[in-house]
Amino acid sequence: MEIAITGKQIDIGSSLRSYVEEHIEAAVKKFFENPLSASISFSKVGGGLIRSDISVHPISGVSIQGSAETGDAYASFDGACERISKQMQRYKKRLTNHKFDTEPVNVAVIEPEVAEDSLPSEEAAPVVIAEMQTELPLCTVSGAVMRMDLADVPALMFRNIAHGGLNMVYRRSDGNIGWIDPQQ
């Protein structure tokens, strides 16, 4: 596994580096045999706190992220590592739990409301912040929700395994999960 450790406005000593490498490798290999990579970043934040951000890619297409802030770099890393360990445990449990695919999923289909006489305005068009190419996963709705939770992102687009069409799941403001399945 490739491990990258960086410090922003903080010096990463050899003791902390070896501690992080040893613990992150043990935590990830507990759940995945051949993980791809891990990235750990330490930075100073206000109030004398140190923030640890961990991003692990255990398998292709899956990113697990966690962070923690404390006054000590070791404690901060331990908190973030504990968070990603829990996420990896949930992910591994869902992969091995065969009942997961048969459980009902509470979803809401959201269809955009467009007035027939309105034309799109170029002034109202949003500014593109970043463009990124990525492969869309082919999975079930419950699998997409799991990937969205693991990546800790607000929305995920995927190809629905049931019909091959594009779908999207997202976290609503009330905490529930929304599912967009456009009609073909």
Secondary structure as the mmCIF struct_conf table of DSSP 4:
data_model
#
loop_
_struct_conf.conf_type_id
_struct_conf.id
_struct_conf.beg_label_comp_id
_struct_conf.beg_label_asym_id
_struct_conf.beg_label_seq_id
_struct_conf.end_label_comp_id
_struct_conf.end_label_asym_id
_struct_conf.end_label_seq_id
STRN STRN1 GLU A 2 LYS A 8
BEND BEND1 GLN A 9 ILE A 10
HELX_RH_AL_P HELX_RH_AL_P1 SER A 14 LYS A 29
TURN_TY1_P TURN_TY1_P1 LYS A 30 PHE A 31
BEND BEND2 GLU A 33 ASN A 34
STRN STRN2 SER A 37 VAL A 45
HELX_RH_3T_P HELX_RH_3T_P1 GLY A 46 GLY A 48
STRN STRN3 LEU A 49 HIS A 57
BEND BEND3 ILE A 59 ILE A 59
TURN_TY1_P TURN_TY1_P2 SER A 60 GLY A 61
STRN STRN4 ILE A 64 THR A 70
BEND BEND4 GLY A 71 ASP A 72
HELX_RH_AL_P HELX_RH_AL_P2 ALA A 73 THR A 96
TURN_TY1_P TURN_TY1_P3 HIS A 98 LYS A 99
HELX_RH_3T_P HELX_RH_3T_P2 PHE A 100 THR A 102
BEND BEND5 GLU A 103 GLU A 103
STRN STRN5 VAL A 109 VAL A 109
TURN_TY1_P TURN_TY1_P4 GLU A 116 ASP A 117
BEND BEND6 GLU A 122 GLU A 122
TURN_TY1_P TURN_TY1_P5 GLU A 123 ALA A 124
HELX_LH_PP_P HELX_LH_PP_P1 ALA A 125 VAL A 128
HELX_LH_PP_P HELX_LH_PP_P2 GLU A 135 PRO A 137
STRN STRN6 LEU A 138 CYS A 139
HELX_RH_AL_P HELX_RH_AL_P3 VAL A 141 ALA A 151
TURN_TY1_P TURN_TY1_P6 ASP A 152 ASP A 152
BEND BEND7 PRO A 154 PRO A 154
STRN STRN7 ALA A 155 ASN A 160
TURN_TY1_P TURN_TY1_P7 ILE A 161 HIS A 163
STRN STRN8 LEU A 166 ARG A 171
TURN_TY1_P TURN_TY1_P8 SER A 173 ASP A 174
BEND BEND8 GLY A 175 GLY A 175
HELX_LH_PP_P HELX_LH_PP_P3 ASN A 176 ASN A 176
STRN STRN9 ILE A 177 ILE A 180
#
